[in-house]
Amino acid sequence: MSLPVVDKEENIIDLELEHSKNAPPKYLGFVAGMFSGVMKNVVGHPFDTIKVRLQTDEVGRFKGPMDCVLQTLRKEGVTGLYKGFTPPLIGWVFMDSVMLGSLHLYRRLLKENFYQNDEKLPLSGHVIAGLGSGWTVSFVAAPVEQFKARLQVQYDAKTKIYNGPIDVARKLYHTCGIRGIYSGLFATMVFRTNFIFWWGSYELFTQYFENNTNLSKPSINFWSGGLSATVFWIFAYPADVVKQTIMTDSPIRSEKKYPRWIDAVNAIYKEKGLMGFTRGFVPSILRSFPANAAALAAFEAVMRFLH
């Protein structure tokens, strides 16, 4: 009795059609990323304020992270920890939407065009997608983070130049045009190149927890998100110090202390050596786990709910 002949090409087409039906919509990551941005900002902004103030303190105003917290609370109250909150609240929603949406999109494009024969996207694909999302979101992040940083380093009436994020944008544009708004773009892209460590390690942690524990999916997302963000900040932190230094420099080109990225690197090293690149590291690391663990758990939960 002869067996029916199965057309291999037909089977492949059927499998591809089934995969395309089951795959989440390409825009879904952008929607889920908005929820991630809200969660990240609510949990992480106070830590970020302390980090930025320590990174940009040139007059020895603070003895360390705890002293910075206490001085801020004593002189400005709890609201001092949330200075510059509005730009990242709006900005993080938009930034995480772009970052996680583009990450999801790049993963899909890589899987469909370069790793068709693999059951799932390999580690190299996650690293490439992470790099792409980092560079993509930099065009949104550069102005948002600059507005936030300039507001965060206003300590009192003497140092107050801007009344809010809109005022920062208006004054920068009036003084320097679009160049002023995007001052620090290159530094932002250098910083976010380290996304290769974030999304590469996120995949490794996820695989480890899936294969070696009985944790639920939300728990895996939470722990993988927090741990991978910590890995990212360990590698990326020196570039973040350089970025913040450039972003709080004078926006006027002729008055800049650091007209080029390398000028900021040299100035930081000359002033405090290698330790200069670790200023504000403690609040950054303390922030990275809870803020990003909560944010990525929210992102993955929304992805599962909407899919």
Residue frames relative to the residue before (quaternion, step in Angstrom):
aa qw qx qy qz dx dy dz
M 1.0000 0.0000 0.0000 0.0000 0.00 0.00 0.00
S 0.3099 -0.7789 0.5179 0.1707 3.58 -0.67 1.06
L 0.4178 -0.7038 0.5261 0.2308 3.53 -1.06 0.92
P 0.5453 -0.6173 0.4372 0.3612 3.63 -1.05 0.62
V 0.4227 -0.6986 0.5224 0.2457 3.54 -1.03 0.83
V 0.1965 -0.7827 0.5829 0.0942 3.55 -0.82 1.05
D 0.3732 -0.7218 0.5431 0.2118 3.55 -0.81 1.02
K 0.3910 -0.7548 0.4826 0.2110 3.57 -0.44 1.30
E 0.6501 0.5254 -0.3212 0.4452 3.58 0.96 -0.87
E 0.6315 0.5343 -0.3265 0.4573 3.56 1.07 -0.80
N 0.6350 0.5392 -0.3191 0.4519 3.57 1.03 -0.84
I 0.6450 0.5272 -0.3136 0.4557 3.57 0.98 -0.91
I 0.6488 0.5133 -0.3107 0.4680 3.57 0.98 -0.92
D 0.6452 0.5260 -0.3189 0.4532 3.60 0.99 -0.87
L 0.6570 0.5128 -0.3029 0.4622 3.56 1.00 -0.89
E 0.6518 0.5144 -0.3124 0.4615 3.56 1.00 -0.85
L 0.6452 0.5129 -0.3186 0.4681 3.58 1.02 -0.81
E 0.6432 0.5180 -0.3182 0.4655 3.57 1.04 -0.85
H 0.6469 0.5209 -0.3143 0.4598 3.58 1.01 -0.87
S 0.6713 0.5026 -0.3042 0.4519 3.59 0.92 -0.90
K 0.6363 0.5184 -0.3328 0.4644 3.59 1.15 -0.63
N 0.7178 0.4547 -0.2438 0.4676 3.57 1.01 -0.90
A 0.5819 0.5975 -0.3785 0.4014 3.60 1.13 -0.57
P 0.5070 -0.6508 0.4624 0.3250 3.60 -0.98 0.81
P 0.6134 -0.5510 0.3981 0.4021 3.62 -1.10 0.54
K 0.5811 -0.6266 0.3950 0.3372 3.57 -1.04 0.74
Y 0.6677 0.5081 -0.3056 0.4501 3.59 1.12 -0.58
L 0.4870 0.7155 -0.4165 0.2783 3.59 1.23 -0.40
G 0.6293 0.5580 -0.3363 0.4238 3.59 1.02 -0.76
F 0.6285 0.5360 -0.3323 0.4552 3.57 1.10 -0.70
V 0.6460 0.5075 -0.3115 0.4775 3.59 1.06 -0.76
A 0.6870 0.4834 -0.2821 0.4635 3.59 0.82 -1.00
G 0.6126 0.5798 -0.3402 0.4157 3.58 1.09 -0.70
M 0.5788 0.5857 -0.3750 0.4259 3.60 1.14 -0.55
F 0.6578 0.4949 -0.3056 0.4786 3.59 0.98 -0.83
S 0.6052 0.5548 -0.3386 0.4596 3.57 1.09 -0.71
G 0.6644 0.5314 -0.3008 0.4309 3.57 0.93 -0.92
V 0.6374 0.5216 -0.3228 0.4663 3.59 1.00 -0.84
M 0.6801 0.4990 -0.2875 0.4537 3.56 0.83 -1.01
K 0.6565 0.5269 -0.3126 0.4401 3.58 0.92 -0.92
N 0.6958 0.4895 -0.2865 0.4407 3.58 0.89 -0.89
V 0.6468 0.5267 -0.3221 0.4478 3.59 0.94 -0.87
V 0.7210 0.4361 -0.2455 0.4792 3.59 0.89 -0.94
G 0.8180 0.3879 -0.1449 0.3994 3.55 0.81 -1.03
H 0.5260 0.6966 -0.4117 0.2618 3.62 1.11 -0.48
P 0.6403 0.5191 -0.3633 0.4343 3.68 0.83 -0.74
F 0.6316 0.5169 -0.3274 0.4761 3.60 1.01 -0.79
D 0.6594 0.5272 -0.3069 0.4393 3.55 0.99 -0.89
T 0.6177 0.5479 -0.3416 0.4490 3.59 1.02 -0.77
I 0.6634 0.4897 -0.2979 0.4810 3.59 0.92 -0.92
K 0.6315 0.5430 -0.3278 0.4460 3.59 0.97 -0.84
V 0.6938 0.4777 -0.2834 0.4585 3.58 0.79 -1.02
R 0.6541 0.5131 -0.3228 0.4524 3.59 0.95 -0.82
L 0.6634 0.4843 -0.3083 0.4799 3.60 0.98 -0.75
Q 0.6497 0.5380 -0.3157 0.4344 3.58 0.99 -0.82
T 0.7869 0.3424 -0.1577 0.4886 3.57 0.97 -0.85
D 0.4602 0.6869 -0.4437 0.3458 3.62 1.27 0.10
E 0.0606 -0.8300 0.5544 -0.0107 3.58 -0.44 1.22
V 0.7027 0.4681 -0.2629 0.4669 3.61 1.25 -0.21
G 0.5259 -0.6597 0.4050 0.3523 3.61 1.19 0.28
R 0.2092 0.8180 -0.5084 0.1693 3.55 1.11 0.73
F 0.7975 0.2362 -0.1012 0.5458 3.59 1.05 -0.76
K 0.4151 -0.7104 0.5173 0.2355 3.57 -1.11 0.79
G 0.7750 -0.1788 0.1392 0.5899 3.57 1.21 -0.43
P 0.7741 -0.3684 0.2362 0.4575 3.60 -1.30 -0.03
M 0.6950 0.4736 -0.2966 0.4525 3.60 0.82 -0.96
D 0.6280 0.5258 -0.3333 0.4670 3.57 1.05 -0.76
C 0.6277 0.5327 -0.3237 0.4664 3.57 1.05 -0.78
V 0.6419 0.5172 -0.3160 0.4697 3.60 0.99 -0.86
L 0.6989 0.4868 -0.2753 0.4458 3.57 0.81 -1.04
Q 0.6539 0.5041 -0.3156 0.4676 3.58 0.96 -0.84
T 0.6457 0.5261 -0.3150 0.4550 3.55 0.99 -0.87
L 0.6775 0.4840 -0.2889 0.4724 3.58 0.91 -0.93
R 0.6703 0.5141 -0.3027 0.4413 3.59 0.94 -0.89
K 0.7718 0.3826 -0.1901 0.4710 3.58 0.87 -0.96
E 0.8227 0.2439 -0.0862 0.5063 3.58 1.04 -0.77
G 0.4559 -0.6868 0.4507 0.3426 3.56 1.28 -0.20
V 0.7512 -0.3745 0.2816 0.4650 3.55 -1.34 -0.11
T 0.6068 0.5770 -0.3584 0.4128 3.58 1.06 -0.71
G 0.5572 0.6091 -0.3877 0.4101 3.60 1.19 -0.47
L 0.6471 0.5169 -0.3130 0.4649 3.57 1.11 -0.69
Y 0.7339 0.3865 -0.2175 0.5145 3.56 1.23 -0.47
K 0.2851 0.7450 -0.5418 0.2649 3.57 1.16 0.57
G 0.8027 0.2203 -0.1872 0.5217 3.53 -0.98 0.84
F 0.3338 0.7863 -0.4686 0.2254 3.59 1.25 0.37
T 0.6465 0.5728 -0.3303 0.3805 3.59 0.97 -0.86
P 0.6587 0.5088 -0.3514 0.4287 3.66 0.78 -0.83
P 0.7277 0.4053 -0.2877 0.4728 3.63 0.79 -0.82
L 0.5625 0.5755 -0.4130 0.4264 3.62 1.12 -0.49
I 0.6911 0.4074 -0.2534 0.5405 3.55 0.92 -0.95
G 0.6895 0.5213 -0.2737 0.4219 3.52 0.94 -1.02
W 0.6783 0.4872 -0.3097 0.4545 3.60 0.88 -0.90
V 0.5920 0.5461 -0.3728 0.4606 3.57 1.08 -0.67
F 0.6933 0.4558 -0.2633 0.4921 3.56 0.90 -0.96
M 0.6755 0.5144 -0.2946 0.4387 3.59 0.92 -0.98
D 0.6947 0.4514 -0.2900 0.4792 3.59 0.87 -0.90
S 0.5813 0.5578 -0.3724 0.4608 3.56 1.15 -0.56
V 0.6906 0.4559 -0.2726 0.4908 3.59 0.92 -0.92
M 0.6740 0.5131 -0.3054 0.4349 3.58 0.88 -0.97
L 0.7583 0.3774 -0.2152 0.4861 3.58 0.68 -1.08
G 0.6091 0.5434 -0.3503 0.4593 3.57 1.14 -0.59
S 0.6831 0.4593 -0.2855 0.4908 3.58 0.93 -0.89
L 0.5974 0.5560 -0.3595 0.4524 3.60 1.08 -0.69
H 0.6590 0.5024 -0.2897 0.4790 3.56 0.93 -0.97
L 0.6689 0.5056 -0.2923 0.4599 3.57 0.96 -0.91
Y 0.6690 0.4943 -0.3021 0.4657 3.61 0.91 -0.91
R 0.6154 0.5355 -0.3494 0.4610 3.58 1.02 -0.72
R 0.6553 0.5116 -0.3053 0.4644 3.57 0.96 -0.91
L 0.6815 0.4972 -0.2921 0.4507 3.58 0.85 -0.98
L 0.6492 0.5099 -0.3142 0.4688 3.58 1.00 -0.83
K 0.6647 0.5048 -0.3085 0.4562 3.59 0.90 -0.91
E 0.7219 0.4611 -0.2525 0.4500 3.58 0.90 -0.93
N 0.7906 0.3500 -0.1642 0.4749 3.61 1.07 -0.64
F 0.8022 0.2683 -0.1357 0.5158 3.61 1.11 -0.55
Y 0.7828 0.2496 -0.1365 0.5535 3.60 1.15 -0.50
Q 0.1168 0.8464 -0.5124 0.0863 3.57 1.04 0.80
N 0.7240 0.4659 -0.2496 0.4432 3.57 1.00 -0.83
D 0.5855 0.5633 -0.3775 0.4443 3.60 1.27 -0.13
E 0.5519 -0.6229 0.4412 0.3357 3.56 -1.04 0.79
K 0.7820 -0.0144 0.0236 0.6227 3.57 1.07 -0.81
L 0.6579 -0.5154 0.3688 0.4067 3.56 -1.23 0.42
P 0.3662 -0.7460 0.5087 0.2250 3.63 -0.72 1.01
L 0.7372 -0.4266 0.2958 0.4325 3.55 -1.34 0.21
S 0.6305 0.5441 -0.3394 0.4373 3.60 0.96 -0.84
G 0.6374 0.5293 -0.3226 0.4577 3.59 1.05 -0.74
H 0.6493 0.5099 -0.3124 0.4699 3.57 1.01 -0.81
V 0.6358 0.5270 -0.3212 0.4635 3.59 1.06 -0.77
I 0.6682 0.4923 -0.2971 0.4721 3.60 0.91 -0.93
A 0.6473 0.5111 -0.3136 0.4705 3.59 0.97 -0.85
G 0.6383 0.5339 -0.3177 0.4545 3.57 1.04 -0.80
L 0.6439 0.5121 -0.3120 0.4752 3.57 0.99 -0.85
G 0.6590 0.5169 -0.3037 0.4542 3.58 0.93 -0.90
S 0.6728 0.4868 -0.3010 0.4687 3.58 0.94 -0.87
G 0.6234 0.5513 -0.3351 0.4418 3.59 1.08 -0.73
W 0.6901 0.4540 -0.2765 0.4911 3.57 0.90 -0.89
T 0.6309 0.5423 -0.3377 0.4402 3.60 1.01 -0.75
V 0.7255 0.4452 -0.2540 0.4594 3.58 0.78 -1.02
S 0.5027 0.6643 -0.4222 0.3573 3.61 1.20 -0.35
F 0.6469 0.5338 -0.3249 0.4371 3.59 1.06 -0.70
V 0.6559 0.4341 -0.2989 0.5404 3.57 1.28 -0.33
A 0.6881 0.5333 -0.2761 0.4073 3.56 0.94 -0.97
A 0.6054 0.6069 -0.3705 0.3576 3.61 0.93 -0.83
P 0.7219 0.4014 -0.2815 0.4884 3.67 0.71 -0.86
V 0.6397 0.5406 -0.3347 0.4320 3.60 0.93 -0.87
E 0.7081 0.4567 -0.2673 0.4674 3.58 0.83 -0.97
Q 0.6148 0.5310 -0.3552 0.4625 3.58 1.10 -0.58
F 0.6412 0.5101 -0.3319 0.4674 3.62 0.90 -0.85
K 0.6574 0.5216 -0.2980 0.4551 3.57 0.93 -0.97
A 0.6825 0.4991 -0.2935 0.4460 3.60 0.82 -0.98
R 0.6633 0.5054 -0.3147 0.4535 3.60 0.93 -0.85
L 0.6581 0.4850 -0.3097 0.4856 3.60 1.08 -0.64
Q 0.6596 0.5416 -0.3090 0.4197 3.59 0.99 -0.82
V 0.7205 0.4229 -0.2579 0.4852 3.62 1.08 -0.56
Q 0.4783 0.5956 -0.4755 0.4364 3.57 1.20 0.52
Y 0.1656 -0.8515 0.4945 0.0542 3.56 -0.19 1.30
D 0.8003 -0.0303 0.0804 0.5934 3.57 1.03 -0.80
A 0.7697 -0.3565 0.2513 0.4661 3.57 -1.31 -0.16
K 0.6348 0.5534 -0.3321 0.4249 3.60 1.07 -0.72
T 0.7549 0.3720 -0.2011 0.5013 3.57 1.03 -0.78
K 0.5235 0.6600 -0.4087 0.3512 3.59 1.26 -0.06
I 0.0567 -0.7941 0.6047 -0.0247 3.54 -0.67 1.20
Y 0.7916 0.2692 -0.1061 0.5382 3.56 1.04 -0.86
N 0.3762 -0.7430 0.5185 0.1937 3.57 -1.09 0.77
G 0.7877 -0.1467 0.1031 0.5894 3.57 1.23 -0.18
P 0.7474 -0.4290 0.2608 0.4352 3.59 -1.26 0.14
I 0.6394 0.5176 -0.3297 0.4632 3.59 1.01 -0.79
D 0.6473 0.5193 -0.3094 0.4644 3.54 1.05 -0.83
V 0.6055 0.5391 -0.3479 0.4708 3.59 1.07 -0.72
A 0.6780 0.4969 -0.2896 0.4578 3.58 0.81 -1.02
R 0.6664 0.5170 -0.3023 0.4442 3.57 0.91 -0.95
K 0.7028 0.4680 -0.2715 0.4620 3.58 0.87 -0.98
L 0.6346 0.5182 -0.3345 0.4656 3.60 1.00 -0.76
Y 0.6768 0.4852 -0.2970 0.4672 3.57 0.92 -0.91
H 0.6448 0.5257 -0.3193 0.4537 3.58 1.00 -0.83
T 0.7089 0.4646 -0.2503 0.4680 3.58 1.02 -0.87
C 0.8551 0.1265 0.0094 0.5028 3.56 0.77 -1.05
G 0.4859 -0.6645 0.4487 0.3479 3.60 1.19 0.01
I 0.7967 -0.2842 0.2190 0.4864 3.56 -1.27 -0.42
R 0.5590 0.6019 -0.3828 0.4227 3.59 1.18 -0.51
G 0.6541 0.5135 -0.3070 0.4628 3.57 1.06 -0.78
I 0.6282 0.5349 -0.3257 0.4617 3.56 1.04 -0.80
Y 0.7799 0.3318 -0.1567 0.5071 3.58 0.98 -0.87
S 0.2833 0.7401 -0.5469 0.2700 3.57 1.16 0.54
G 0.7730 0.3042 -0.2318 0.5061 3.58 -0.73 1.00
L 0.3765 0.7377 -0.4893 0.2732 3.62 1.22 0.15
F 0.6683 0.4926 -0.3175 0.4582 3.59 0.86 -0.92
A 0.6459 0.5170 -0.3182 0.4629 3.60 0.98 -0.86
T 0.6284 0.5334 -0.3227 0.4652 3.57 1.10 -0.73
M 0.6688 0.4922 -0.3003 0.4693 3.60 0.97 -0.82
V 0.6110 0.5306 -0.3462 0.4746 3.59 1.06 -0.72
F 0.6496 0.5232 -0.3013 0.4620 3.57 0.94 -0.96
R 0.7570 0.4056 -0.2173 0.4639 3.59 0.81 -0.99
T 0.4265 0.6523 -0.4882 0.3928 3.58 1.23 0.13
N 0.6148 0.5699 -0.3301 0.4339 3.57 1.19 -0.56
F 0.4009 0.6945 -0.4865 0.3468 3.58 1.25 0.18
I 0.5166 0.6227 -0.4304 0.4002 3.60 1.16 -0.33
F 0.6666 0.4793 -0.2997 0.4859 3.61 1.07 -0.69
W 0.6333 0.5438 -0.3354 0.4367 3.58 1.02 -0.80
W 0.8003 0.3383 -0.1891 0.4575 3.56 0.51 -1.16
G 0.5606 0.5534 -0.3925 0.4748 3.57 1.24 -0.30
S 0.7058 0.4430 -0.2691 0.4829 3.60 0.84 -0.94
Y 0.5760 0.5767 -0.3836 0.4342 3.63 1.11 -0.58
E 0.6651 0.4908 -0.2990 0.4769 3.55 0.97 -0.85
L 0.6527 0.5169 -0.3135 0.4565 3.60 0.98 -0.84
F 0.6628 0.4900 -0.3049 0.4772 3.59 0.92 -0.88
T 0.6380 0.5333 -0.3271 0.4489 3.59 0.97 -0.86
Q 0.6633 0.5020 -0.3007 0.4665 3.58 0.91 -0.94
Y 0.6446 0.5276 -0.3257 0.4473 3.57 0.96 -0.88
F 0.6958 0.4725 -0.2845 0.4602 3.60 0.79 -0.97
E 0.6449 0.5236 -0.3234 0.4532 3.58 1.02 -0.77
N 0.7464 0.4248 -0.2162 0.4644 3.57 0.98 -0.88
N 0.8080 0.3167 -0.1315 0.4790 3.59 1.09 -0.60
T 0.7490 0.3119 -0.2093 0.5459 3.60 1.22 0.02
N 0.4288 -0.6731 0.5349 0.2773 3.53 -1.36 0.12
L 0.2735 0.7915 -0.5024 0.2151 3.56 1.20 0.48
S 0.5034 -0.6268 0.4996 0.3226 3.56 -1.15 0.64
K 0.6775 -0.4939 0.3478 0.4197 3.59 -1.24 0.33
P 0.6594 0.4933 -0.3386 0.4553 3.66 0.83 -0.80
S 0.6457 0.5146 -0.3201 0.4646 3.59 1.03 -0.77
I 0.6334 0.5192 -0.3253 0.4727 3.59 1.01 -0.80
N 0.6443 0.5160 -0.3160 0.4677 3.58 0.96 -0.86
F 0.6517 0.5277 -0.3093 0.4485 3.57 0.97 -0.91
W 0.7312 0.4275 -0.2483 0.4700 3.59 0.71 -1.06
S 0.6478 0.5035 -0.3236 0.4714 3.60 0.96 -0.77
G 0.6469 0.5279 -0.3144 0.4516 3.57 1.01 -0.82
G 0.6920 0.4814 -0.2778 0.4606 3.57 0.89 -0.93
L 0.6947 0.4789 -0.2783 0.4589 3.58 0.87 -0.96
S 0.6712 0.4937 -0.3084 0.4589 3.60 0.94 -0.84
A 0.6210 0.5288 -0.3397 0.4683 3.58 1.09 -0.66
T 0.6203 0.5336 -0.3326 0.4689 3.57 1.09 -0.72
V 0.6265 0.5225 -0.3255 0.4781 3.58 1.01 -0.84
F 0.6403 0.5414 -0.3162 0.4437 3.57 0.92 -0.95
W 0.7159 0.4638 -0.2723 0.4453 3.59 0.76 -1.04
I 0.5849 0.5625 -0.3812 0.4430 3.60 1.07 -0.56
F 0.7183 0.4226 -0.2458 0.4949 3.59 0.93 -0.87
A 0.7574 0.4458 -0.2120 0.4273 3.58 0.92 -0.94
Y 0.4968 0.7278 -0.4139 0.2286 3.59 1.13 -0.53
P 0.6415 0.5165 -0.3598 0.4385 3.67 0.79 -0.78
A 0.6585 0.4995 -0.3088 0.4708 3.60 0.99 -0.79
D 0.6190 0.5351 -0.3464 0.4587 3.59 1.13 -0.56
V 0.6113 0.5375 -0.3467 0.4660 3.61 1.04 -0.75
V 0.6498 0.5075 -0.3067 0.4756 3.57 0.95 -0.90
K 0.6511 0.5310 -0.3088 0.4457 3.58 0.94 -0.93
Q 0.6875 0.4751 -0.2904 0.4662 3.60 0.84 -0.94
T 0.6199 0.5443 -0.3385 0.4525 3.58 1.05 -0.74
I 0.6691 0.4864 -0.2885 0.4822 3.57 0.97 -0.86
M 0.6942 0.5042 -0.2819 0.4294 3.59 0.94 -0.89
T 0.7206 0.3857 -0.2558 0.5163 3.61 1.15 -0.43
D 0.4229 0.6749 -0.4720 0.3781 3.58 1.28 0.31
S 0.6658 -0.4726 0.3685 0.4444 3.59 -1.24 0.23
P 0.4308 -0.7133 0.4826 0.2695 3.61 -0.88 0.86
I 0.6059 0.5629 -0.3507 0.4394 3.59 1.24 -0.44
R 0.5061 -0.7112 0.3979 0.2824 3.55 -0.57 1.21
S 0.6974 0.4816 -0.2813 0.4501 3.61 0.90 -0.90
E 0.7188 0.4264 -0.2425 0.4926 3.60 1.24 -0.39
K 0.4406 0.7198 -0.4463 0.2976 3.58 1.26 -0.01
K 0.3964 -0.6757 0.5681 0.2521 3.56 -1.09 0.77
Y 0.7947 0.2036 -0.0655 0.5681 3.55 1.09 -0.81
P 0.1032 -0.8390 0.5319 0.0494 3.62 0.25 1.20
R 0.7688 0.2212 -0.1422 0.5830 3.60 1.21 -0.46
W 0.6638 -0.5153 0.3706 0.3957 3.57 -1.23 0.50
I 0.6811 0.4994 -0.2899 0.4502 3.57 0.89 -0.94
D 0.5787 0.5773 -0.3793 0.4336 3.60 1.15 -0.51
A 0.6488 0.5042 -0.3088 0.4790 3.58 1.00 -0.79
V 0.6225 0.5369 -0.3322 0.4625 3.59 1.01 -0.83
N 0.6881 0.4877 -0.2802 0.4584 3.58 0.84 -1.00
A 0.6548 0.5226 -0.3129 0.4474 3.59 0.99 -0.85
I 0.6491 0.5081 -0.3133 0.4716 3.59 0.95 -0.86
Y 0.6761 0.4912 -0.2928 0.4646 3.58 0.92 -0.92
K 0.6564 0.5185 -0.3111 0.4512 3.58 0.97 -0.86
E 0.6874 0.4993 -0.2827 0.4452 3.58 0.99 -0.84
K 0.8539 0.0457 0.0311 0.5176 3.61 0.75 -1.01
G 0.5209 -0.6469 0.4178 0.3683 3.59 1.22 0.25
L 0.7981 -0.2741 0.2052 0.4958 3.56 -1.21 -0.48
M 0.5985 0.5789 -0.3648 0.4166 3.59 1.11 -0.60
G 0.5479 0.6243 -0.3931 0.3945 3.58 1.20 -0.43
F 0.6733 0.4961 -0.2898 0.4654 3.57 1.16 -0.57
T 0.6691 0.4714 -0.3039 0.4875 3.60 1.29 0.10
R 0.3621 0.7463 -0.4919 0.2645 3.61 1.23 0.12
G 0.8236 0.1789 -0.1563 0.5150 3.58 -0.79 1.04
F 0.3564 0.7752 -0.4668 0.2327 3.59 1.28 0.19
V 0.6462 0.5574 -0.3328 0.4013 3.60 0.92 -0.90
P 0.7047 0.4269 -0.3053 0.4774 3.67 0.71 -0.88
S 0.6028 0.5637 -0.3606 0.4347 3.58 1.11 -0.59
I 0.6819 0.4661 -0.2830 0.4874 3.58 0.92 -0.91
L 0.6346 0.5255 -0.3321 0.4592 3.59 1.01 -0.79
R 0.6706 0.4928 -0.2851 0.4756 3.56 1.09 -0.75
S 0.6371 0.6085 -0.3449 0.3239 3.55 0.87 -0.99
F 0.6931 0.4905 -0.3105 0.4274 3.59 0.85 -0.89
P 0.7481 0.4022 -0.2801 0.4473 3.66 0.50 -1.02
A 0.6604 0.5244 -0.3234 0.4292 3.60 0.92 -0.89
N 0.7506 0.3990 -0.2240 0.4766 3.58 0.80 -0.98
A 0.5787 0.5537 -0.3818 0.4613 3.59 1.13 -0.54
A 0.6794 0.4769 -0.2837 0.4801 3.58 0.91 -0.94
A 0.6613 0.5279 -0.3073 0.4354 3.57 0.97 -0.91
L 0.7193 0.4382 -0.2635 0.4704 3.60 0.82 -0.93
A 0.5896 0.5377 -0.3699 0.4759 3.58 1.14 -0.56
A 0.6466 0.5087 -0.3118 0.4753 3.59 1.02 -0.81
F 0.6382 0.5398 -0.3204 0.4457 3.58 0.97 -0.89
E 0.7096 0.4553 -0.2680 0.4662 3.58 0.75 -1.07
A 0.6256 0.5395 -0.3419 0.4479 3.61 1.05 -0.74
V 0.6621 0.4897 -0.3010 0.4809 3.59 0.96 -0.87
M 0.6124 0.5480 -0.3431 0.4550 3.59 1.03 -0.78
R 0.6838 0.4700 -0.2900 0.4769 3.59 0.93 -0.90
F 0.6635 0.5269 -0.3094 0.4318 3.58 0.97 -0.85
L 0.7350 0.4340 -0.2301 0.4674 3.58 0.92 -0.94
H 0.6297 0.5501 -0.3469 0.4250 3.59 1.15 -0.56
